[in-house]
């Protein structure tokens, strides 16, 4: 082999090594930790899926049912507050979600919020969260309806519970309108 052939082979090997090095540097710069996400297999727990089935059968003809809706997508912060109070109020609602949201099929207006209460969760946390959600939704005039987690429900009971709350809301609104 002549010197010229050795130079050509060396040059080719050096080119391959440089290409491999550049490829490796590019791989290192795309750290797997930049996007450390994996797909969830389900967005609902088993009990949430079971209840959703009953909720759809009870109310799905009349209302559009959405799940896992962020509270900040349902409630807005009063624009009259100063900036620091607005921020604080927004922080409270941006980190939480509700289990289900019922909307009017025609207007997509919010009708009510439905929460599934699970007594096996941390009771202290549930009381604090529950009190906050009760007051927040009440202040916005949006009914919040809670159902205790069970293995099964009666469709009629789900429907009747929700319709009663909605009827009571309509009744109180009409009384306010008559007194005005």
N, CA, C and O of each residue as an XYZ file, in Angstrom:
720
protein
N       0.842     -1.169      0.000
C       0.000      0.000      0.000
C       0.879      1.221      0.000
O       1.869      1.305      0.727
N       0.501      2.154     -0.822
C       1.302      3.355     -0.908
C       0.878      4.374      0.125
O      -0.169      4.255      0.762
N       1.712      5.364      0.269
C       1.465      6.441      1.217
C       0.187      7.184      0.872
O      -0.566      7.601      1.752
N      -0.042      7.341     -0.408
C      -1.228      8.074     -0.848
C      -2.500      7.339     -0.429
O      -3.460      7.981     -0.003
N      -2.532      6.028     -0.538
C      -3.688      5.228     -0.145
C      -3.908      5.325      1.362
O      -5.050      5.412      1.814
N      -2.826      5.310      2.144
C      -2.946      5.443      3.599
C      -3.546      6.794      3.973
O      -4.368      6.879      4.885
N      -3.141      7.845      3.275
C      -3.703      9.174      3.536
C      -5.202      9.188      3.237
O      -5.985      9.768      3.990
N      -5.594      8.552      2.142
C      -7.014      8.531      1.767
C      -7.819      7.756      2.803
O      -8.881      8.210      3.227
N      -7.327      6.599      3.209
C      -8.020      5.793      4.227
C      -8.075      6.559      5.549
O      -9.117      6.578      6.204
N      -6.988      7.181      5.943
C      -6.954      7.977      7.182
C      -7.955      9.118      7.104
O      -8.671      9.393      8.067
N      -7.999      9.778      5.956
C      -8.921     10.905      5.775
C     -10.375     10.424      5.877
O     -11.199     11.096      6.498
N     -10.698      9.287      5.285
C     -12.059      8.727      5.344
C     -12.402      8.350      6.778
O     -13.497      8.656      7.251
N     -11.475      7.685      7.483
C     -11.716      7.302      8.875
C     -11.876      8.529      9.767
O     -12.715      8.540     10.668
N     -11.079      9.551      9.518
C     -11.188     10.795     10.276
C     -12.542     11.453     10.016
O     -13.138     12.002     10.942
N     -13.034     11.411      8.800
C     -14.351     11.961      8.456
C     -15.470     11.206      9.148
O     -16.416     11.803      9.661
N     -15.349      9.885      9.154
C     -16.348      9.059      9.834
C     -16.333      9.346     11.332
O     -17.392      9.486     11.944
N     -15.157      9.434     11.922
C     -15.043      9.728     13.359
C     -15.641     11.101     13.685
O     -16.326     11.251     14.697
N     -15.392     12.081     12.852
C     -15.939     13.432     13.072
C     -17.465     13.404     12.966
O     -18.147     14.039     13.769
N     -18.005     12.681     11.991
C     -19.458     12.593     11.837
C     -20.093     11.911     13.041
O     -21.134     12.346     13.532
N     -19.453     10.828     13.519
C     -19.959     10.133     14.707
C     -19.901     11.031     15.934
O     -20.826     11.032     16.746
N     -18.836     11.785     16.074
C     -18.692     12.698     17.203
C     -19.764     13.779     17.162
O     -20.376     14.091     18.184
N     -19.991     14.353     15.979
C     -21.041     15.372     15.852
C     -22.413     14.791     16.166
O     -23.217     15.440     16.835
N     -22.692     13.586     15.697
C     -23.977     12.935     15.967
C     -24.149     12.710     17.463
O     -25.233     12.926     18.006
N     -23.079     12.275     18.132
C     -23.130     12.008     19.571
C     -23.339     13.301     20.363
O     -24.105     13.315     21.326
N     -22.676     14.368     19.975
C     -22.856     15.659     20.652
C     -24.304     16.109     20.508
O     -24.892     16.623     21.459
N     -24.876     15.920     19.332
C     -26.279     16.291     19.111
C     -27.189     15.459     20.006
O     -28.165     15.979     20.549
N     -26.886     14.187     20.166
C     -27.680     13.325     21.036
C     -27.602     13.801     22.486
O     -28.615     13.825     23.185
N     -26.407     14.181     22.940
C     -26.230     14.656     24.312
C     -26.975     15.968     24.540
O     -27.496     16.202     25.631
N     -27.030     16.806     23.543
C     -27.684     18.100     23.721
C     -29.203     17.948     23.810
O     -29.878     18.852     24.304
N     -29.750     16.833     23.346
C     -31.182     16.580     23.462
C     -31.415     15.639     24.638
O     -31.797     14.481     24.467
N     -31.178     16.163     25.822
C     -31.297     15.348     27.020
C     -32.715     14.798     27.158
O     -33.680     15.504     26.867
N     -32.850     13.569     27.591
C     -34.189     13.020     27.785
C     -34.956     13.761     28.882
O     -36.180     13.653     28.956
N     -34.268     14.494     29.714
C     -34.918     15.200     30.804
C     -35.562     16.502     30.358
O     -36.293     17.123     31.130
N     -35.303     16.931     29.112
C     -35.965     18.131     28.613
C     -37.472     17.907     28.529
O     -38.245     18.834     28.770
N     -37.897     16.699     28.193
C     -39.302     16.344     28.065
C     -39.540     15.011     28.775
O     -39.680     13.975     28.124
N     -39.585     15.036     30.100
C     -39.671     13.783     30.861
C     -41.107     13.284     31.030
O     -41.525     12.958     32.141
N     -41.866     13.225     29.927
C     -43.271     12.883     30.031
C     -43.554     11.527     29.413
O     -42.898     11.102     28.463
N     -44.543     10.866     29.975
C     -45.034      9.608     29.419
C     -46.556      9.700     29.377
O     -47.161     10.435     30.158
N     -47.162      8.965     28.478
C     -48.612      8.977     28.348
C     -49.253      8.245     29.519
O     -48.771      7.199     29.956
N     -50.340      8.809     30.015
C     -51.145      8.094     31.020
C     -51.964      7.041     30.285
O     -52.347      7.236     29.131
N     -52.225      5.949     30.943
C     -53.047      4.922     30.308
C     -54.531      5.282     30.395
O     -55.310      4.912     29.518
N     -54.925      6.004     31.452
C     -56.317      6.434     31.641
C     -56.303      7.816     32.276
O     -55.435      8.114     33.096
N     -57.268      8.668     31.901
C     -57.338      9.964     32.576
C     -58.256      9.915     33.795
O     -58.228     10.814     34.636
N     -59.070      8.863     33.890
C     -59.960      8.700     35.030
C     -59.550      7.483     35.840
O     -59.051      6.497     35.298
N     -59.769      7.567     37.151
C     -59.597      6.380     37.981
C     -60.766      5.441     37.676
O     -61.710      5.826     36.985
N     -60.705      4.234     38.179
C     -61.773      3.267     37.919
C     -63.110      3.800     38.442
O     -64.125      3.709     37.751
N     -63.114      4.349     39.644
C     -64.372      4.848     40.212
C     -64.892      6.050     39.426
O     -66.104      6.215     39.292
N     -64.004      6.886     38.909
C     -64.429      8.033     38.100
C     -65.030      7.564     36.772
O     -66.010      8.136     36.294
N     -64.442      6.523     36.182
C     -64.981      5.981     34.928
C     -66.360      5.371     35.151
O     -67.271      5.550     34.342
N     -66.501      4.645     36.269
C     -67.794      4.032     36.583
C     -68.845      5.124     36.759
O     -69.926      5.044     36.176
N     -68.534      6.140     37.557
C     -69.504      7.207     37.791
C     -69.818      7.952     36.499
O     -70.974      8.305     36.263
N     -68.827      8.197     35.665
C     -69.052      8.896     34.401
C     -70.075      8.151     33.543
O     -70.920      8.774     32.901
N     -70.000      6.845     33.532
C     -70.982      6.059     32.783
C     -72.397      6.306     33.285
O     -73.317      6.491     32.488
N     -72.573      6.310     34.593
C     -73.898      6.589     35.167
C     -74.316      8.028     34.888
O     -75.478      8.289     34.577
N     -73.381      8.956     34.997
C     -73.675     10.368     34.760
C     -74.117     10.593     33.308
O     -75.055     11.347     33.051
N     -73.447      9.945     32.378
C     -73.817     10.067     30.961
C     -75.220      9.506     30.731
O     -76.029     10.112     30.029
N     -75.502      8.349     31.324
C     -76.840      7.759     31.144
C     -77.919      8.611     31.803
O     -79.041      8.690     31.302
N     -77.588      9.242     32.916
C     -78.574     10.053     33.632
C     -78.783     11.421     32.995
O     -79.919     11.890     32.912
N     -77.712     12.072     32.543
C     -77.805     13.474     32.121
C     -77.299     13.743     30.713
O     -77.425     14.865     30.223
N     -76.734     12.749     30.055
C     -76.071     12.955     28.769
C     -76.965     13.393     27.627
O     -76.481     14.012     26.679
N     -78.255     13.092     27.687
C     -79.152     13.543     26.619
C     -79.382     15.046     26.700
O     -79.546     15.715     25.680
N     -79.392     15.565     27.911
C     -79.718     16.980     28.116
C     -78.493     17.884     28.186
O     -78.576     19.065     27.848
N     -77.368     17.349     28.616
C     -76.192     18.183     28.858
C     -74.950     17.553     28.247
O     -74.865     16.335     28.089
N     -73.998     18.396     27.912
C     -72.688     17.938     27.489
C     -71.862     17.759     28.758
O     -71.801     18.668     29.586
N     -71.239     16.626     28.920
C     -70.491     16.331     30.138
C     -69.006     16.324     29.813
O     -68.546     15.591     28.938
N     -68.269     17.156     30.538
C     -66.815     17.221     30.376
C     -66.161     16.777     31.675
O     -66.726     16.938     32.757
N     -64.976     16.220     31.554
C     -64.284     15.739     32.737
C     -62.944     16.399     32.935
O     -62.311     16.881     31.996
N     -62.529     16.406     34.189
C     -61.201     16.923     34.565
C     -60.990     18.344     34.043
O     -59.996     18.629     33.374
N     -61.919     19.215     34.349
C     -61.844     20.590     33.871
C     -61.190     21.447     34.943
O     -61.555     21.385     36.117
N     -60.225     22.240     34.526
C     -59.509     23.114     35.448
C     -60.455     24.186     35.983
O     -61.218     24.777     35.218
N     -60.410     24.437     37.283
C     -61.302     25.423     37.911
C     -61.124     26.786     37.248
O     -62.100     27.515     37.065
N     -59.897     27.138     36.887
C     -59.633     28.433     36.251
C     -60.256     28.537     34.865
O     -60.359     29.636     34.320
N     -60.672     27.414     34.285
C     -61.369     27.457     33.003
C     -62.876     27.622     33.200
O     -63.608     27.846     32.237
N     -63.331     27.512     34.431
C     -64.748     27.671     34.753
C     -64.997     29.012     35.437
O     -65.981     29.694     35.149
N     -64.099     29.381     36.341
C     -64.241     30.618     37.107
C     -63.214     31.647     36.656
O     -62.098     31.301     36.270
N     -63.600     32.900     36.710
C     -62.672     33.995     36.434
C     -62.546     34.815     37.709
O     -63.434     34.790     38.561
N     -61.463     35.526     37.835
C     -61.232     36.374     39.004
C     -61.867     37.740     38.739
O     -61.772     38.290     37.642
N     -62.503     38.258     39.758
C     -63.163     39.570     39.674
C     -62.163     40.632     39.227
O     -61.107     40.800     39.837
N     -62.503     41.339     38.167
C     -61.589     42.340     37.606
C     -61.443     43.573     38.497
O     -60.550     44.389     38.271
N     -62.299     43.720     39.496
C     -62.242     44.879     40.394
C     -61.118     44.762     41.436
O     -60.758     45.752     42.073
N     -60.574     43.568     41.603
C     -59.517     43.377     42.612
C     -58.218     44.027     42.166
O     -57.961     44.196     40.974
N     -57.398     44.389     43.161
C     -56.072     44.907     42.799
C     -55.211     43.740     42.309
O     -55.558     42.575     42.498
N     -54.103     44.068     41.689
C     -53.275     43.071     41.010
C     -52.803     41.949     41.932
O     -52.846     40.782     41.543
N     -52.358     42.271     43.133
C     -51.847     41.218     44.019
C     -52.973     40.290     44.475
O     -52.760     39.085     44.603
N     -54.161     40.830     44.719
C     -55.292     39.983     45.114
C     -55.774     39.142     43.933
O     -56.185     37.995     44.109
N     -55.723     39.708     42.745
C     -56.085     38.944     41.540
C     -55.165     37.746     41.365
O     -55.601     36.624     41.112
N     -53.867     38.032     41.512
C     -52.869     36.963     41.357
C     -53.094     35.854     42.379
O     -53.087     34.669     42.044
N     -53.293     36.258     43.630
C     -53.501     35.276     44.704
C     -54.759     34.448     44.447
O     -54.757     33.230     44.626
N     -55.830     35.120     44.026
C     -57.084     34.408     43.747
C     -56.910     33.461     42.560
O     -57.411     32.337     42.581
N     -56.208     33.913     41.539
C     -55.994     33.071     40.361
C     -55.147     31.845     40.709
O     -55.421     30.743     40.235
N     -54.131     32.039     41.526
C     -53.283     30.911     41.939
C     -54.097     29.816     42.614
O     -53.792     28.633     42.462
N     -55.130     30.202     43.360
C     -55.952     29.212     44.059
C     -56.769     28.362     43.101
O     -57.041     27.194     43.381
N     -57.162     28.939     41.972
C     -58.027     28.180     41.065
C     -57.283     27.541     39.899
O     -57.835     26.678     39.217
N     -56.060     27.944     39.663
C     -55.343     27.421     38.495
C     -54.755     26.031     38.733
O     -54.455     25.314     37.778
N     -54.590     25.651     39.980
C     -53.928     24.374     40.284
C     -54.895     23.223     40.517
O     -54.469     22.099     40.783
N     -56.179     23.491     40.420
C     -57.162     22.475     40.772
C     -58.105     22.220     39.603
O     -58.221     23.048     38.700
N     -58.765     21.093     39.621
C     -59.749     20.771     38.598
C     -60.970     20.167     39.282
O     -60.916     19.769     40.445
N     -62.061     20.109     38.541
C     -63.256     19.429     39.036
C     -63.403     18.135     38.252
O     -62.876     17.995     37.149
N     -64.126     17.199     38.838
C     -64.269     15.901     38.186
C     -65.092     15.997     36.902
O     -64.688     15.488     35.857
N     -66.269     16.665     36.993
C     -67.149     16.744     35.838
C     -67.792     18.120     35.767
O     -68.043     18.760     36.788
N     -68.050     18.558     34.555
C     -68.715     19.825     34.306
C     -69.864     19.553     33.340
O     -69.664     18.971     32.274
N     -71.074     19.980     33.721
C     -72.217     19.851     32.829
C     -72.456     21.191     32.163
O     -72.539     22.222     32.830
N     -72.568     21.170     30.835
C     -72.781     22.382     30.050
C     -74.049     22.245     29.224
O     -74.448     21.142     28.849
N     -74.674     23.382     28.947
C     -75.817     23.434     28.057
C     -75.345     23.003     26.665
O     -74.334     23.497     26.168
N     -76.067     22.100     26.056
C     -75.660     21.575     24.744
C     -75.669     22.633     23.649
O     -74.870     22.554     22.715
N     -76.548     23.615     23.742
C     -76.661     24.636     22.700
C     -75.653     25.767     22.873
O     -75.000     26.181     21.915
N     -75.533     26.263     24.110
C     -74.723     27.470     24.333
C     -73.343     27.178     24.902
O     -72.471     28.046     24.906
N     -73.146     25.956     25.384
C     -71.913     25.556     26.088
C     -71.759     26.318     27.400
O     -70.676     26.340     27.983
N     -72.840     26.943     27.865
C     -72.803     27.629     29.154
C     -72.707     26.629     30.291
O     -73.230     25.519     30.202
N     -72.040     27.027     31.354
C     -71.862     26.165     32.521
C     -73.208     26.003     33.230
O     -73.890     26.986     33.520
N     -73.579     24.751     33.504
C     -74.818     24.453     34.213
C     -74.520     24.104     35.667
O     -75.133     24.658     36.580
N     -73.588     23.193     35.881
C     -73.197     22.817     37.239
C     -71.890     22.030     37.210
O     -71.410     21.605     36.159
N     -71.349     21.859     38.379
C     -70.121     21.093     38.568
C     -70.476     19.871     39.404
O     -71.257     19.969     40.351
N     -69.910     18.729     39.061
C     -70.148     17.500     39.807
C     -68.806     16.966     40.290
O     -67.861     16.803     39.517
N     -68.751     16.699     41.588
C     -67.546     16.143     42.195
C     -67.854     14.765     42.763
O     -68.933     14.533     43.308
N     -66.918     13.874     42.635
C     -67.028     12.540     43.205
C     -66.209     12.532     44.487
O     -64.989     12.694     44.457
N     -66.883     12.343     45.604
C     -66.221     12.366     46.913
C     -65.743     10.965     47.258
O     -66.523     10.013     47.264
N     -64.465     10.852     47.544
C     -63.874      9.559     47.895
C     -63.428      9.607     49.346
O     -62.415     10.236     49.653
N     -64.164      8.953     50.256
C     -63.817      9.020     51.681
C     -62.475      8.382     52.036
O     -61.981      8.569     53.147
N     -61.876      7.626     51.102
C     -60.581      7.004     51.414
C     -59.422      7.980     51.257
O     -58.314      7.693     51.710
N     -59.659      9.146     50.614
C     -58.601     10.153     50.480
C     -58.411     10.886     51.793
O     -59.220     10.751     52.711
N     -57.354     11.653     51.879
C     -57.012     12.441     53.054
C     -58.192     13.340     53.456
O     -58.512     14.291     52.742
N     -58.841     13.044     54.596
C     -60.039     13.807     54.964
C     -59.756     15.288     55.253
O     -60.584     16.142     54.936
N     -58.624     15.596     55.836
C     -58.308     16.997     56.132
C     -58.183     17.796     54.833
O     -58.728     18.893     54.713
N     -57.465     17.237     53.872
C     -57.296     17.892     52.577
C     -58.650     18.051     51.882
O     -58.929     19.095     51.291
N     -59.492     17.010     51.954
C     -60.796     17.070     51.300
C     -61.685     18.141     51.921
O     -62.444     18.800     51.210
N     -61.603     18.321     53.218
C     -62.416     19.340     53.889
C     -61.963     20.732     53.455
O     -62.792     21.582     53.128
N     -60.661     20.964     53.452
C     -60.133     22.278     53.049
C     -60.481     22.556     51.590
O     -60.985     23.630     51.259
N     -60.211     21.592     50.727
C     -60.494     21.755     49.299
C     -61.993     21.908     49.074
O     -62.430     22.763     48.304
N     -62.772     21.074     49.750
C     -64.226     21.125     49.592
C     -64.807     22.461     50.004
O     -65.668     23.010     49.316
N     -64.338     22.986     51.128
C     -64.820     24.292     51.593
C     -64.474     25.386     50.593
O     -65.296     26.253     50.298
N     -63.249     25.339     50.074
C     -62.844     26.344     49.094
C     -63.719     26.266     47.846
O     -64.230     27.284     47.379
N     -63.894     25.054     47.305
C     -64.696     24.897     46.088
C     -66.146     25.309     46.323
O     -66.754     25.956     45.471
N     -66.704     24.934     47.481
C     -68.083     25.338     47.800
C     -68.228     26.849     47.735
O     -69.137     27.363     47.082
N     -67.342     27.554     48.404
C     -67.430     29.018     48.466
C     -67.151     29.651     47.106
O     -67.820     30.607     46.717
N     -66.171     29.125     46.390
C     -65.810     29.703     45.091
C     -66.959     29.553     44.099
O     -67.331     30.520     43.434
N     -67.518     28.359     43.994
C     -68.598     28.152     43.036
C     -69.891     28.838     43.478
O     -70.646     29.332     42.641
N     -70.148     28.872     44.781
C     -71.328     29.580     45.273
C     -71.231     31.062     44.934
O     -72.216     31.676     44.524
N     -70.026     31.643     45.108
C     -69.860     33.075     44.806
C     -70.089     33.359     43.327
O     -70.495     34.464     42.964
N     -69.833     32.373     42.471
C     -70.030     32.543     41.030
C     -71.436     32.126     40.589
O     -71.790     32.274     39.419
N     -72.230     31.607     41.519
C     -73.590     31.187     41.170
C     -73.652     29.877     40.419
O     -74.615     29.623     39.695
N     -72.643     29.042     40.577
C     -72.597     27.746     39.887
C     -72.809     26.635     40.910
O     -72.028     26.506     41.852
N     -73.857     25.835     40.735
C     -74.083     24.738     41.680
C     -72.963     23.699     41.628
O     -72.478     23.340     40.554
N     -72.566     23.230     42.797
C     -71.580     22.153     42.925
C     -72.304     20.998     43.605
O     -72.847     21.152     44.700
N     -72.307     19.860     42.957
C     -73.033     18.696     43.454
C     -72.024     17.592     43.719
O     -71.188     17.280     42.871
N     -72.112     16.999     44.919
C     -71.173     15.932     45.288
C     -71.898     14.590     45.389
O     -73.020     14.490     45.885
N     -71.206     13.571     44.898
C     -71.671     12.198     45.052
C     -70.560     11.415     45.738
O     -69.383     11.572     45.413
N     -70.944     10.576     46.682
C     -69.967      9.727     47.361
C     -69.610      8.554     46.464
O     -70.472      7.956     45.820
N     -68.334      8.242     46.435
C     -67.830      7.129     45.616
C     -68.470      5.822     46.078
O     -68.489      5.499     47.266
N     -68.995      5.079     45.098
C     -69.586      3.762     45.352
C     -69.183      2.834     44.215
O     -68.624      3.267     43.207
N     -69.471      1.571     44.391
C     -69.210      0.612     43.315
C     -70.239      0.731     42.203
O     -69.932      0.507     41.032
N     -71.469      1.087     42.580
C     -72.500      1.289     41.572
C     -73.503      2.322     42.065
O     -73.606      2.601     43.259
N     -74.233      2.876     41.118
C     -75.201      3.934     41.400
C     -76.506      3.568     40.715
O     -76.545      2.705     39.838
N     -77.562      4.231     41.126
C     -78.825      4.103     40.402
C     -78.962      5.348     39.540
O     -78.887      6.474     40.031
N     -79.160      5.129     38.261
C     -79.233      6.247     37.311
C     -80.281      7.255     37.761
O     -80.054      8.465     37.715
N     -81.426      6.748     38.194
C     -82.498      7.638     38.614
C     -82.053      8.523     39.789
O     -82.403      9.703     39.830
N     -81.297      7.979     40.731
C     -80.823      8.774     41.881
C     -79.867      9.878     41.444
O     -79.927     10.998     41.952
N     -78.982      9.555     40.497
C     -78.044     10.557     39.983
C     -78.825     11.674     39.311
O     -78.595     12.853     39.579
N     -79.752     11.294     38.433
C     -80.557     12.271     37.690
C     -81.380     13.134     38.651
O     -81.402     14.359     38.527
N     -82.043     12.504     39.590
C     -82.899     13.226     40.535
C     -82.087     14.190     41.394
O     -82.530     15.312     41.639
N     -80.923     13.782     41.851
C     -80.083     14.650     42.687
C     -79.658     15.903     41.927
O     -79.718     17.012     42.457
N     -79.233     15.716     40.690
C     -78.780     16.859     39.890
C     -79.961     17.757     39.528
O     -79.874     18.979     39.644
N     -81.062     17.152     39.089
C     -82.228     17.948     38.708
C     -82.793     18.732     39.884
O     -83.276     19.850     39.707
N     -82.738     18.163     41.076
C     -83.232     18.880     42.260
C     -82.406     20.140     42.503
O     -82.959     21.211     42.754
N     -81.089     20.010     42.429
C     -80.218     21.173     42.643
C     -80.467     22.222     41.550
O     -80.537     23.416     41.842
N     -80.598     21.785     40.315
C     -80.831     22.720     39.219
C     -82.207     23.389     39.343
O     -82.355     24.575     39.048
N     -83.201     22.624     39.776
C     -84.539     23.190     39.996
C     -84.495     24.227     41.120
O     -85.080     25.303     40.997
N     -83.806     23.906     42.209
C     -83.680     24.845     43.329
C     -82.977     26.125     42.889
O     -83.332     27.217     43.333
N     -81.975     25.990     42.013
C     -81.267     27.172     41.518
C     -82.209     28.039     40.677
O     -82.241     29.259     40.840
N     -82.972     27.413     39.782
C     -83.917     28.166     38.949
C     -84.966     28.855     39.819
O     -85.338     30.002     39.569
N     -85.428     28.157     40.822
C     -86.446     28.701     41.716
C     -85.916     29.926     42.455
O     -86.611     30.938     42.557
N     -84.686     29.841     42.973
C     -84.105     30.984     43.694
C     -83.815     32.156     42.751
O     -83.937     33.315     43.146
N     -83.432     31.858     41.511
C     -83.185     32.932     40.533
C     -84.489     33.640     40.177
O     -84.513     34.864     40.048
N     -85.570     32.882     40.019
C     -86.838     33.518     39.677
C     -87.368     34.352     40.846
O     -88.028     35.370     40.634
N     -87.080     33.919     42.083
C     -87.499     34.697     43.258
C     -86.725     36.000     43.314
O     -87.289     37.039     43.657
N     -85.430     35.961     42.981
C     -84.604     37.175     42.975
C     -85.088     38.123     41.899
O     -85.146     39.332     42.119
N     -85.437     37.589     40.733
C     -85.914     38.432     39.630
C     -87.254     39.081     39.971
O     -87.490     40.230     39.598
N     -88.143     38.362     40.679
C     -89.439     38.928     41.053
C     -89.282     40.022     42.098
O     -90.035     40.995     42.094
N     -88.306     39.871     42.998
C     -88.135     40.875     44.057
C     -87.406     42.135     43.566
O     -87.413     43.166     44.239
N     -86.789     42.042     42.404
C     -86.038     43.200     41.875
C     -86.917     44.228     41.211
O     -86.420     45.245     40.726
